[in-house]
């Protein structure tokens, strides 16, 4: 093994750095020693490797330090005569610049951060609107019988979102109905009007809580599942394979999930309403209201208009949950952390969509006198 050494030839303001011997780990000089030897008055440094024997990553590390030093001293570094592999390593290491903290003022930094945030949010809104438009077009093609969507896929996702989600919907709806009954009983008991607990629970479940709680459950359960499924397909490049084969991902992957939630959400909403009223009946019975009184009062309290408002909400909620989950999955990255981030984004977006749309629909119903 030949000892690793270097020497410097200076001609005018140009320096030639000659590397000789075996530059291998534990035997090679450090990059700091090379930088300390070079005069800072040089305008350029040329690497000469004609006498270089064997080398490994230690040489690349030393030259990377030399490259950083030359950049700081504004000295040109010429590596065109070095081995091709060494040039590739240096290019790979220097493509990403070293992070340097900015010295901008606090106000300037805040404005820049705010501007970047607004740009990102604007792009996300744009992408969301484009995705909604493409989904609506695909839905229209399905209604005309021109979409390449398999019925078996729709049935499969209906089973996933519906029957397999009854247990959690039952538990949550029962507890929500009992909570509404307890909240109403605090005030109604003072007036001796416990029977009106049935009105409170029935209207609350049918117009608001049934559709909203079912939507939240579906966002956390089904929307997250959609994002994880499509995100995993994106990581495994299965979606790219479908596009190469000319298969529309919107019709083949998104549309079955979208239709499944649109079909199942009204049914799940009605089921949630009934279970919530049962929970309210249990509490009302404990306050001296018989089940017969509770049922009769419930029939008086609600009509088909109230039921229709909840069903309309459930349809819109199902559409928004599917959009949030599928979009997050299709926009998933390709690293190990991407699927988790896509799932989180799907749930957060779906819940935000639910709350905003629910508030907008309530305002609309109020203006229409419904």
C-alpha contacts under 8 A as a table, 3 or more apart, distances in Angstrom:
res1	aa1	res2	aa2	distance
1	X	21	X	7.79
1	X	22	X	6.55
2	X	21	X	4.82
2	X	22	X	5.47
2	X	53	X	7.94
3	X	20	X	7.84
3	X	21	X	5.18
3	X	22	X	6.04
3	X	23	X	7.93
3	X	27	X	7.43
4	X	19	X	7.54
4	X	20	X	5.78
4	X	21	X	4.30
4	X	22	X	5.04
4	X	23	X	5.30
4	X	27	X	6.69
4	X	28	X	5.50
4	X	29	X	7.13
5	X	19	X	6.19
5	X	20	X	5.41
5	X	21	X	6.29
5	X	28	X	7.54
5	X	29	X	7.20
6	X	17	X	6.88
6	X	18	X	5.41
6	X	19	X	4.65
6	X	20	X	6.01
7	X	17	X	6.03
7	X	18	X	5.41
7	X	19	X	7.04
8	X	15	X	6.59
8	X	16	X	5.60
8	X	17	X	4.76
8	X	18	X	6.23
8	X	38	X	7.49
9	X	15	X	5.67
9	X	16	X	5.06
9	X	17	X	6.68
9	X	18	X	7.92
10	X	13	X	6.94
10	X	14	X	5.90
10	X	15	X	4.55
10	X	16	X	6.41
11	X	14	X	5.35
11	X	15	X	6.30
13	X	41	X	6.94
13	X	42	X	4.84
13	X	43	X	5.53
13	X	44	X	7.22
14	X	42	X	5.62
14	X	43	X	5.81
14	X	44	X	5.13
14	X	45	X	6.22
14	X	46	X	7.86
15	X	42	X	6.35
15	X	43	X	7.89
15	X	44	X	6.17
15	X	45	X	4.82
15	X	46	X	6.31
16	X	45	X	5.69
16	X	46	X	4.77
16	X	47	X	6.02
16	X	48	X	6.75
17	X	45	X	6.77
17	X	46	X	5.97
17	X	47	X	4.92
17	X	48	X	5.86
18	X	47	X	6.19
18	X	48	X	4.67
18	X	49	X	6.18
18	X	51	X	7.79
19	X	47	X	7.52
19	X	48	X	6.24
19	X	49	X	5.35
19	X	50	X	7.82
19	X	51	X	6.57
19	X	52	X	5.78
20	X	23	X	7.95
20	X	49	X	6.91
20	X	50	X	7.79
20	X	51	X	4.82
20	X	52	X	4.44
20	X	53	X	6.96
21	X	51	X	6.74
21	X	52	X	5.24
21	X	53	X	5.34
21	X	54	X	7.20
22	X	27	X	7.85
22	X	28	X	7.53
22	X	52	X	6.61
22	X	53	X	5.15
22	X	54	X	4.65
22	X	55	X	5.74
23	X	27	X	6.52
23	X	28	X	4.85
23	X	29	X	7.98
23	X	52	X	7.81
23	X	53	X	7.60
23	X	54	X	6.13
23	X	55	X	4.48
23	X	56	X	6.56
23	X	58	X	6.80
23	X	59	X	5.87
24	X	27	X	5.58
24	X	28	X	5.66
24	X	54	X	7.08
24	X	55	X	5.18
24	X	56	X	5.29
24	X	57	X	7.37
24	X	58	X	5.90
24	X	59	X	7.07
25	X	28	X	6.29
25	X	56	X	6.85
25	X	57	X	7.21
25	X	58	X	5.27
26	X	58	X	7.99
28	X	58	X	6.74
28	X	59	X	7.15
29	X	33	X	6.75
29	X	34	X	7.66
29	X	62	X	7.73
30	X	33	X	5.38
30	X	34	X	6.82
30	X	62	X	5.73
31	X	34	X	5.18
31	X	35	X	6.30
31	X	61	X	7.16
31	X	62	X	3.85
31	X	63	X	6.33
31	X	64	X	7.71
31	X	65	X	5.39
31	X	66	X	5.95
32	X	35	X	5.07
32	X	36	X	6.10
32	X	62	X	7.53
32	X	65	X	6.96
32	X	66	X	7.52
33	X	36	X	5.13
33	X	37	X	6.32
34	X	37	X	5.22
34	X	38	X	6.43
34	X	66	X	7.17
35	X	38	X	5.36
35	X	65	X	7.98
35	X	66	X	6.01
35	X	69	X	6.83
36	X	39	X	7.72
38	X	42	X	7.92
39	X	42	X	6.04
40	X	73	X	6.87
42	X	45	X	7.18
42	X	75	X	6.78
43	X	74	X	7.85
43	X	75	X	5.25
43	X	76	X	6.46
44	X	75	X	5.24
44	X	76	X	4.46
44	X	77	X	5.86
44	X	78	X	7.40
45	X	75	X	7.11
45	X	76	X	6.16
45	X	77	X	4.92
45	X	78	X	6.07
46	X	77	X	6.08
46	X	78	X	4.66
46	X	79	X	6.43
47	X	77	X	7.84
47	X	78	X	6.29
47	X	79	X	5.61
47	X	81	X	6.88
47	X	82	X	6.80
48	X	51	X	7.90
48	X	81	X	6.60
48	X	82	X	6.90
49	X	52	X	5.00
49	X	81	X	7.09
49	X	82	X	5.83
49	X	83	X	7.82
52	X	55	X	7.74
55	X	58	X	7.47
55	X	59	X	6.32
56	X	59	X	5.96
56	X	60	X	7.16
57	X	60	X	4.94
57	X	61	X	6.16
58	X	61	X	5.11
58	X	62	X	6.24
59	X	62	X	5.11
59	X	63	X	6.14
60	X	63	X	5.18
60	X	64	X	6.03
60	X	86	X	6.54
60	X	89	X	6.82
60	X	90	X	6.71
61	X	64	X	5.04
61	X	65	X	6.38
62	X	65	X	5.23
62	X	66	X	6.30
63	X	66	X	4.74
63	X	67	X	5.98
63	X	90	X	7.64
64	X	67	X	4.94
64	X	68	X	6.29
64	X	90	X	6.44
64	X	93	X	7.39
64	X	94	X	7.75
65	X	68	X	5.17
65	X	69	X	6.22
66	X	69	X	5.07
66	X	70	X	6.10
67	X	70	X	5.15
67	X	71	X	6.15
67	X	77	X	6.84
68	X	71	X	5.08
68	X	72	X	6.33
69	X	72	X	5.13
69	X	73	X	6.21
70	X	73	X	5.01
70	X	74	X	5.76
70	X	75	X	4.74
70	X	76	X	6.63
70	X	77	X	6.72
71	X	74	X	4.98
71	X	75	X	6.13
71	X	76	X	7.51
72	X	75	X	7.74
78	X	81	X	7.86
79	X	82	X	5.47
79	X	87	X	6.91
80	X	87	X	7.56
82	X	86	X	6.67
82	X	87	X	6.63
83	X	86	X	5.34
83	X	87	X	6.42
84	X	87	X	5.11
84	X	88	X	6.32
85	X	88	X	5.14
85	X	89	X	6.32
86	X	89	X	5.12
86	X	90	X	6.26
87	X	90	X	5.17
87	X	91	X	6.15
88	X	91	X	5.09
88	X	92	X	6.08
89	X	92	X	5.11
89	X	93	X	6.18
90	X	93	X	5.11
90	X	94	X	6.07
91	X	94	X	5.21
91	X	95	X	5.85
92	X	95	X	5.55
92	X	96	X	7.88
93	X	96	X	6.85
94	X	97	X	6.24
104	X	108	X	6.09
104	X	109	X	5.97
105	X	108	X	5.16
105	X	109	X	6.04
106	X	109	X	5.14
106	X	110	X	6.07
107	X	110	X	5.05
107	X	111	X	6.14
108	X	111	X	5.13
108	X	112	X	6.12
109	X	112	X	5.07
109	X	113	X	6.09
110	X	113	X	5.09
110	X	114	X	6.05
111	X	114	X	5.00
111	X	115	X	6.02
112	X	115	X	5.05
112	X	116	X	6.15
113	X	116	X	5.12
113	X	117	X	6.12
114	X	117	X	5.06
114	X	118	X	6.16
115	X	118	X	5.16
115	X	119	X	6.21
116	X	119	X	5.12
116	X	120	X	6.22
117	X	120	X	5.14
117	X	121	X	6.12
118	X	121	X	5.07
118	X	122	X	5.97
119	X	122	X	5.06
119	X	123	X	6.20
120	X	123	X	5.16
120	X	124	X	6.21
121	X	124	X	5.03
121	X	125	X	6.15
122	X	125	X	5.12
122	X	126	X	6.17
123	X	126	X	5.00
123	X	127	X	6.10
124	X	127	X	5.06
124	X	128	X	6.00
125	X	128	X	5.02
125	X	129	X	6.17
126	X	129	X	5.23
126	X	130	X	6.22
127	X	130	X	5.10
127	X	131	X	6.11
128	X	131	X	5.07
128	X	132	X	6.16
128	X	327	X	7.75
129	X	132	X	5.06
129	X	133	X	6.12
130	X	133	X	5.07
130	X	134	X	6.19
131	X	134	X	5.12
131	X	135	X	6.08
131	X	323	X	7.72
131	X	327	X	7.13
132	X	135	X	5.06
132	X	136	X	6.09
132	X	323	X	7.00
133	X	136	X	5.11
133	X	137	X	6.24
134	X	137	X	5.13
134	X	138	X	6.17
134	X	250	X	7.49
135	X	138	X	5.06
135	X	139	X	6.06
135	X	250	X	6.78
135	X	254	X	7.67
135	X	255	X	7.17
135	X	323	X	8.00
136	X	139	X	4.95
136	X	140	X	6.17
137	X	140	X	5.01
137	X	141	X	6.29
138	X	141	X	5.04
138	X	142	X	6.24
138	X	147	X	6.83
138	X	250	X	6.86
138	X	251	X	6.11
138	X	255	X	7.01
139	X	142	X	5.04
139	X	143	X	6.37
139	X	255	X	6.89
140	X	143	X	5.16
140	X	144	X	6.42
141	X	144	X	5.07
141	X	145	X	6.20
141	X	146	X	5.11
141	X	147	X	5.22
142	X	145	X	4.92
142	X	146	X	5.66
142	X	147	X	4.66
142	X	148	X	7.91
142	X	149	X	7.48
143	X	146	X	7.67
144	X	147	X	7.83
147	X	251	X	6.20
148	X	248	X	7.79
148	X	251	X	5.86
148	X	252	X	6.31
149	X	153	X	7.61
149	X	251	X	5.61
149	X	252	X	5.32
149	X	255	X	7.03
149	X	256	X	6.67
150	X	153	X	5.45
150	X	154	X	6.83
150	X	252	X	7.51
150	X	256	X	7.62
151	X	154	X	5.11
151	X	155	X	6.29
151	X	256	X	7.97
152	X	155	X	5.13
152	X	156	X	6.08
153	X	156	X	5.02
153	X	157	X	6.28
153	X	256	X	5.93
154	X	157	X	5.34
154	X	158	X	6.11
154	X	256	X	4.69
154	X	257	X	6.76
154	X	259	X	6.78
154	X	260	X	5.70
155	X	158	X	5.05
155	X	159	X	6.24
155	X	260	X	7.35
156	X	159	X	5.25
156	X	160	X	6.39
157	X	160	X	4.85
157	X	161	X	6.07
157	X	256	X	7.06
157	X	257	X	6.06
157	X	260	X	5.66
158	X	161	X	5.23
158	X	162	X	5.65
158	X	163	X	7.99
158	X	260	X	4.71
158	X	261	X	6.98
158	X	263	X	7.61
158	X	264	X	6.48
159	X	162	X	5.21
159	X	163	X	5.61
159	X	164	X	6.54
160	X	163	X	6.75
160	X	164	X	5.55
160	X	165	X	7.25
160	X	222	X	7.93
161	X	164	X	6.30
161	X	165	X	5.87
161	X	218	X	7.51
161	X	222	X	6.14
161	X	260	X	7.36
161	X	261	X	6.96
161	X	264	X	7.18
162	X	165	X	5.33
162	X	166	X	6.49
162	X	264	X	6.06
162	X	268	X	7.11
163	X	166	X	5.41
164	X	167	X	7.24
165	X	168	X	5.89
165	X	169	X	6.38
166	X	169	X	5.10
166	X	170	X	5.88
166	X	268	X	7.91
167	X	170	X	5.19
167	X	171	X	6.36
168	X	171	X	5.18
168	X	172	X	6.14
168	X	217	X	7.74
169	X	172	X	5.32
169	X	173	X	5.85
169	X	214	X	6.56
169	X	217	X	7.10
169	X	268	X	7.91
169	X	272	X	6.57
170	X	173	X	5.34
170	X	174	X	5.98
170	X	272	X	6.73
170	X	275	X	6.41
171	X	174	X	5.35
171	X	175	X	6.32
172	X	175	X	5.26
172	X	176	X	6.07
172	X	213	X	7.64
173	X	176	X	5.01
173	X	177	X	6.10
173	X	210	X	7.10
173	X	213	X	7.35
173	X	272	X	5.45
173	X	273	X	7.39
173	X	275	X	5.84
173	X	276	X	4.88
173	X	279	X	7.79
174	X	177	X	5.26
174	X	178	X	6.32
174	X	272	X	7.99
174	X	275	X	5.41
174	X	276	X	4.76
174	X	277	X	7.73
174	X	278	X	6.92
174	X	279	X	4.74
174	X	280	X	7.86
175	X	178	X	5.05
175	X	179	X	6.06
175	X	276	X	7.27
175	X	279	X	6.55
176	X	179	X	5.01
176	X	180	X	6.18
176	X	209	X	7.77
176	X	276	X	6.29
176	X	279	X	7.60
177	X	180	X	5.21
177	X	181	X	6.26
177	X	201	X	6.24
177	X	205	X	7.21
177	X	275	X	7.54
177	X	276	X	4.03
177	X	277	X	5.88
177	X	278	X	7.27
177	X	279	X	4.81
177	X	280	X	4.83
178	X	181	X	5.06
178	X	182	X	6.18
178	X	276	X	7.20
178	X	279	X	4.77
178	X	280	X	4.74
178	X	281	X	7.99
178	X	282	X	7.39
178	X	283	X	6.08
179	X	182	X	5.12
179	X	183	X	6.14
179	X	280	X	7.79
180	X	183	X	5.14
180	X	184	X	6.21
180	X	200	X	7.34
180	X	201	X	5.88
180	X	204	X	7.73
180	X	280	X	7.08
181	X	184	X	5.22
181	X	185	X	6.01
181	X	197	X	5.83
181	X	198	X	7.76
181	X	200	X	7.28
181	X	201	X	6.06
181	X	280	X	5.14
181	X	283	X	6.27
181	X	284	X	6.91
182	X	185	X	5.08
182	X	186	X	6.59
182	X	283	X	6.97
183	X	186	X	5.71
183	X	187	X	7.69
184	X	187	X	5.83
184	X	188	X	6.09
184	X	197	X	6.03
184	X	200	X	6.89
185	X	188	X	4.94
185	X	189	X	5.41
185	X	194	X	6.35
185	X	197	X	6.50
186	X	189	X	5.85
186	X	190	X	7.21
187	X	190	X	5.58
187	X	191	X	7.12
188	X	191	X	5.24
188	X	192	X	6.15
188	X	193	X	5.09
188	X	194	X	5.42
188	X	196	X	7.41
188	X	197	X	7.47
189	X	192	X	4.93
189	X	193	X	6.04
189	X	194	X	5.56
190	X	193	X	7.74
191	X	194	X	7.95
193	X	196	X	5.84
193	X	197	X	7.89
194	X	197	X	5.63
194	X	284	X	7.27
194	X	287	X	6.97
194	X	288	X	7.88
194	X	289	X	6.95
195	X	198	X	6.19
195	X	199	X	7.98
195	X	284	X	7.45
195	X	289	X	5.96
195	X	293	X	7.24
195	X	294	X	6.76
195	X	297	X	7.35
196	X	199	X	5.07
196	X	200	X	6.52
196	X	297	X	7.26
197	X	200	X	5.08
197	X	201	X	6.15
197	X	280	X	7.59
197	X	284	X	6.71
198	X	201	X	5.29
198	X	202	X	5.88
198	X	277	X	7.74
198	X	280	X	6.98
198	X	281	X	7.24
198	X	284	X	7.53
198	X	294	X	5.60
198	X	295	X	7.70
198	X	297	X	6.02
198	X	298	X	5.45
198	X	301	X	7.80
199	X	202	X	5.22
199	X	203	X	5.99
199	X	297	X	6.52
199	X	298	X	5.74
199	X	300	X	7.99
199	X	301	X	5.16
199	X	302	X	7.74
200	X	203	X	5.54
200	X	204	X	5.88
201	X	204	X	5.12
201	X	205	X	5.91
201	X	276	X	7.46
201	X	277	X	6.23
201	X	280	X	6.11
202	X	205	X	5.36
202	X	206	X	5.96
202	X	273	X	7.72
202	X	277	X	6.06
202	X	298	X	6.03
202	X	301	X	6.96
202	X	302	X	6.82
203	X	206	X	5.26
203	X	207	X	5.74
203	X	208	X	7.71
203	X	301	X	6.91
203	X	302	X	6.31
203	X	306	X	7.35
204	X	207	X	5.68
204	X	208	X	5.48
204	X	209	X	5.87
204	X	210	X	7.82
205	X	208	X	5.56
205	X	209	X	4.60
205	X	210	X	4.70
205	X	211	X	7.79
205	X	272	X	7.86
205	X	273	X	5.33
205	X	276	X	6.43
205	X	277	X	7.31
206	X	209	X	6.88
206	X	210	X	5.82
206	X	211	X	7.56
206	X	270	X	7.92
206	X	273	X	5.63
206	X	306	X	6.39
206	X	307	X	5.68
206	X	309	X	7.98
206	X	310	X	5.74
207	X	210	X	7.21
207	X	211	X	7.56
207	X	306	X	5.70
207	X	307	X	6.61
207	X	309	X	6.01
207	X	310	X	4.84
208	X	211	X	5.99
208	X	212	X	6.06
208	X	310	X	6.49
209	X	212	X	5.02
209	X	213	X	5.59
210	X	213	X	5.60
210	X	214	X	6.10
210	X	269	X	5.56
210	X	270	X	7.45
210	X	272	X	5.29
210	X	273	X	5.11
210	X	276	X	7.49
210	X	310	X	7.33
211	X	214	X	5.25
211	X	215	X	6.01
211	X	269	X	5.16
211	X	272	X	7.68
211	X	310	X	5.81
211	X	311	X	7.28
211	X	313	X	6.40
211	X	314	X	5.22
211	X	317	X	7.97
212	X	215	X	4.99
212	X	216	X	6.23
212	X	314	X	7.63
212	X	354	X	7.35
212	X	358	X	7.73
213	X	216	X	5.04
213	X	217	X	6.16
214	X	217	X	5.11
214	X	218	X	6.11
214	X	265	X	7.73
214	X	268	X	6.95
214	X	269	X	6.29
214	X	272	X	7.03
215	X	218	X	5.07
215	X	219	X	6.00
215	X	265	X	7.85
215	X	314	X	7.11
215	X	317	X	6.04
215	X	318	X	7.03
215	X	321	X	7.67
215	X	354	X	7.14
216	X	219	X	5.00
216	X	220	X	6.29
216	X	351	X	6.40
216	X	354	X	7.63
217	X	220	X	5.31
217	X	221	X	5.97
217	X	222	X	7.94
218	X	221	X	4.98
218	X	222	X	4.96
218	X	223	X	6.25
218	X	321	X	7.44
219	X	222	X	5.80
219	X	223	X	4.61
219	X	224	X	6.55
219	X	321	X	5.77
219	X	346	X	7.85
219	X	347	X	5.67
219	X	350	X	5.81
219	X	351	X	6.65
220	X	223	X	6.08
220	X	224	X	5.70
220	X	347	X	5.69
221	X	224	X	5.64
221	X	225	X	6.26
222	X	225	X	4.93
222	X	226	X	6.19
223	X	226	X	5.16
223	X	227	X	6.38
223	X	321	X	5.74
223	X	322	X	6.06
223	X	324	X	7.04
223	X	325	X	4.56
223	X	326	X	7.66
223	X	346	X	6.39
223	X	347	X	6.47
223	X	350	X	7.46
224	X	227	X	5.15
224	X	228	X	6.16
224	X	325	X	6.07
224	X	343	X	5.09
224	X	344	X	7.39
224	X	346	X	5.98
224	X	347	X	5.89
225	X	228	X	5.09
225	X	229	X	6.03
225	X	325	X	7.63
225	X	343	X	7.57
226	X	229	X	5.19
226	X	230	X	6.14
226	X	257	X	7.63
226	X	322	X	7.60
226	X	325	X	5.28
226	X	326	X	5.81
226	X	329	X	6.85
227	X	230	X	5.41
227	X	231	X	5.69
227	X	325	X	4.67
227	X	326	X	5.58
227	X	327	X	7.50
227	X	328	X	5.62
227	X	329	X	4.02
227	X	330	X	7.67
227	X	339	X	7.64
227	X	342	X	6.07
227	X	343	X	5.24
227	X	346	X	6.34
228	X	231	X	4.99
228	X	232	X	5.98
228	X	329	X	6.31
228	X	339	X	5.92
228	X	340	X	7.48
228	X	342	X	7.07
228	X	343	X	5.75
229	X	232	X	5.35
229	X	233	X	6.39
229	X	329	X	7.09
230	X	233	X	4.97
230	X	234	X	6.14
230	X	326	X	6.87
230	X	329	X	4.55
230	X	330	X	5.92
231	X	234	X	4.96
231	X	235	X	6.26
231	X	328	X	7.58
231	X	329	X	4.22
231	X	330	X	6.17
231	X	331	X	7.60
231	X	332	X	5.20
231	X	333	X	7.62
231	X	338	X	7.56
231	X	339	X	5.31
231	X	342	X	6.85
232	X	235	X	5.06
232	X	236	X	6.18
232	X	329	X	7.89
232	X	339	X	6.44
233	X	236	X	5.09
233	X	237	X	6.05
233	X	238	X	5.06
233	X	239	X	5.97
234	X	237	X	4.99
234	X	238	X	6.05
234	X	239	X	5.54
234	X	240	X	7.38
234	X	329	X	7.52
234	X	330	X	6.64
234	X	332	X	6.57
234	X	333	X	7.36
234	X	334	X	6.80
235	X	238	X	7.73
235	X	332	X	7.63
235	X	333	X	6.84
235	X	334	X	4.54
235	X	335	X	6.94
236	X	334	X	7.94
237	X	240	X	5.17
237	X	241	X	6.39
238	X	241	X	5.00
238	X	242	X	6.38
239	X	242	X	5.09
239	X	243	X	6.37
239	X	249	X	7.11
240	X	243	X	5.13
240	X	244	X	6.19
241	X	244	X	5.07
241	X	245	X	6.30
242	X	245	X	5.14
242	X	246	X	6.43
242	X	247	X	5.27
242	X	248	X	7.35
242	X	249	X	6.98
243	X	246	X	5.01
243	X	247	X	5.43
243	X	248	X	6.56
243	X	249	X	6.98
244	X	247	X	7.52
247	X	252	X	7.15
248	X	251	X	5.42
248	X	252	X	5.95
249	X	252	X	5.04
249	X	253	X	5.21
249	X	254	X	6.68
250	X	253	X	5.71
250	X	254	X	4.86
250	X	255	X	6.06
251	X	254	X	5.99
251	X	255	X	5.02
251	X	256	X	7.43
252	X	255	X	6.43
252	X	256	X	7.00
253	X	256	X	6.28
253	X	257	X	7.08
254	X	257	X	5.49
254	X	258	X	6.10
254	X	326	X	6.15
255	X	258	X	4.93
255	X	259	X	5.99
256	X	259	X	5.26
256	X	260	X	6.05
257	X	260	X	5.10
257	X	261	X	6.43
257	X	322	X	6.55
258	X	261	X	5.48
258	X	262	X	6.27
258	X	318	X	7.60
258	X	319	X	6.30
258	X	322	X	5.20
258	X	323	X	7.23
259	X	262	X	5.00
259	X	263	X	6.01
260	X	263	X	5.27
260	X	264	X	6.06
261	X	264	X	5.14
261	X	265	X	5.63
261	X	318	X	5.04
261	X	319	X	6.84
261	X	322	X	6.79
262	X	265	X	5.75
262	X	266	X	7.51
262	X	315	X	5.57
262	X	316	X	7.90
262	X	318	X	5.16
262	X	319	X	6.00
263	X	266	X	6.80
263	X	267	X	7.59
263	X	315	X	7.93
264	X	267	X	5.38
264	X	268	X	6.11
265	X	268	X	5.02
265	X	269	X	5.95
265	X	314	X	5.56
265	X	315	X	6.24
265	X	317	X	7.87
265	X	318	X	5.86
266	X	269	X	4.93
266	X	270	X	6.27
266	X	311	X	5.36
266	X	312	X	7.98
266	X	314	X	5.48
266	X	315	X	6.25
267	X	270	X	5.24
267	X	271	X	6.23
268	X	271	X	4.99
268	X	272	X	6.02
269	X	272	X	5.00
269	X	273	X	6.18
269	X	310	X	7.44
269	X	311	X	6.93
269	X	314	X	6.53
270	X	273	X	5.05
270	X	274	X	6.36
270	X	311	X	7.78
271	X	274	X	5.27
271	X	275	X	6.26
272	X	275	X	5.15
272	X	276	X	6.00
273	X	276	X	5.17
273	X	277	X	6.25
274	X	277	X	5.18
274	X	278	X	6.31
275	X	278	X	5.01
275	X	279	X	6.32
276	X	279	X	5.04
276	X	280	X	6.27
277	X	280	X	4.94
277	X	281	X	6.08
278	X	281	X	4.94
278	X	282	X	6.34
279	X	282	X	5.24
279	X	283	X	6.66
280	X	283	X	5.26
280	X	284	X	6.06
281	X	284	X	4.92
281	X	285	X	5.91
281	X	291	X	6.62
281	X	294	X	6.51
282	X	285	X	5.27
282	X	286	X	6.57
283	X	286	X	5.16
283	X	287	X	6.72
284	X	287	X	5.07
284	X	288	X	6.64
284	X	289	X	5.35
284	X	290	X	7.55
284	X	294	X	7.55
285	X	288	X	5.23
285	X	289	X	4.73
285	X	290	X	5.45
285	X	291	X	6.60
286	X	289	X	7.17
289	X	293	X	6.41
289	X	294	X	6.57
290	X	293	X	5.29
290	X	294	X	6.20
291	X	294	X	4.94
291	X	295	X	6.14
292	X	295	X	5.24
292	X	296	X	6.22
293	X	296	X	5.20
293	X	297	X	6.00
294	X	297	X	5.21
294	X	298	X	6.07
295	X	298	X	5.04
295	X	299	X	6.27
296	X	299	X	5.16
296	X	300	X	6.46
297	X	300	X	5.12
297	X	301	X	6.15
298	X	301	X	5.04
298	X	302	X	6.48
299	X	302	X	5.94
299	X	303	X	7.55
300	X	303	X	7.69
302	X	305	X	7.94
302	X	306	X	6.05
302	X	307	X	7.49
303	X	306	X	5.54
303	X	307	X	6.57
304	X	307	X	4.95
304	X	308	X	5.94
305	X	308	X	5.03
305	X	309	X	6.32
305	X	370	X	7.19
306	X	309	X	5.35
306	X	310	X	6.73
306	X	370	X	7.91
307	X	310	X	5.38
307	X	311	X	6.40
308	X	311	X	5.01
308	X	312	X	6.07
309	X	312	X	5.20
309	X	313	X	6.27
310	X	313	X	5.12
310	X	314	X	6.19
311	X	314	X	4.98
311	X	315	X	6.28
312	X	315	X	5.26
312	X	316	X	6.43
313	X	316	X	5.23
313	X	317	X	5.98
313	X	358	X	7.15
313	X	361	X	7.53
314	X	317	X	4.95
314	X	318	X	6.02
315	X	318	X	5.21
315	X	319	X	6.40
316	X	319	X	5.16
316	X	320	X	6.25
317	X	320	X	5.15
317	X	321	X	6.06
317	X	353	X	7.97
317	X	354	X	6.12
317	X	357	X	7.90
318	X	321	X	5.24
318	X	322	X	6.23
319	X	322	X	5.38
319	X	323	X	6.20
320	X	323	X	5.02
320	X	324	X	6.11
320	X	350	X	6.59
320	X	353	X	6.59
320	X	354	X	7.44
321	X	324	X	5.21
321	X	325	X	6.16
321	X	350	X	5.13
321	X	353	X	7.82
321	X	354	X	7.96
322	X	325	X	5.23
322	X	326	X	5.94
323	X	326	X	5.40
323	X	327	X	5.87
324	X	327	X	5.42
324	X	328	X	6.14
324	X	346	X	5.22
324	X	347	X	7.64
324	X	349	X	6.06
324	X	350	X	5.50
325	X	328	X	5.34
325	X	329	X	6.27
325	X	343	X	7.51
325	X	346	X	4.72
325	X	347	X	7.30
325	X	350	X	7.43
326	X	329	X	5.08
326	X	330	X	6.15
326	X	346	X	7.95
327	X	330	X	5.21
327	X	331	X	6.09
327	X	346	X	7.85
328	X	331	X	5.26
328	X	332	X	6.11
328	X	342	X	5.14
328	X	343	X	7.08
328	X	345	X	6.48
328	X	346	X	5.51
329	X	332	X	5.14
329	X	339	X	7.62
329	X	342	X	5.89
329	X	343	X	7.45
329	X	346	X	7.91
331	X	342	X	7.71
332	X	338	X	5.83
332	X	339	X	6.37
332	X	341	X	7.91
332	X	342	X	5.69
333	X	338	X	5.00
333	X	339	X	7.35
334	X	338	X	6.21
335	X	338	X	5.41
335	X	339	X	7.90
336	X	339	X	6.88
337	X	340	X	5.67
337	X	341	X	6.48
338	X	341	X	5.13
338	X	342	X	6.07
339	X	342	X	5.04
339	X	343	X	6.19
340	X	343	X	5.15
340	X	344	X	6.24
341	X	344	X	5.09
341	X	345	X	6.09
342	X	345	X	5.11
342	X	346	X	6.10
343	X	346	X	5.11
343	X	347	X	6.41
344	X	347	X	5.37
344	X	348	X	6.20
345	X	348	X	5.19
345	X	349	X	5.90
346	X	349	X	5.32
346	X	350	X	5.95
347	X	350	X	5.14
347	X	351	X	6.20
348	X	351	X	5.37
348	X	352	X	6.24
349	X	352	X	5.09
349	X	353	X	6.01
350	X	353	X	5.03
350	X	354	X	6.14
351	X	354	X	4.98
351	X	355	X	6.26
352	X	355	X	5.30
352	X	356	X	6.12
353	X	356	X	5.31
353	X	357	X	5.88
354	X	357	X	5.32
354	X	358	X	5.85
355	X	358	X	5.13
355	X	359	X	6.20
356	X	359	X	5.26
356	X	360	X	6.22
357	X	360	X	4.97
357	X	361	X	6.01
358	X	361	X	5.16
358	X	362	X	6.14
359	X	362	X	5.17
359	X	363	X	6.30
360	X	363	X	5.21
360	X	364	X	6.18
361	X	364	X	4.90
361	X	365	X	6.02
362	X	365	X	5.12
362	X	366	X	6.11
363	X	366	X	5.09
363	X	367	X	6.24
364	X	367	X	5.17
364	X	368	X	6.21
365	X	368	X	5.05
365	X	369	X	6.03
365	X	370	X	5.00
366	X	369	X	5.02
366	X	370	X	5.99
367	X	370	X	7.74
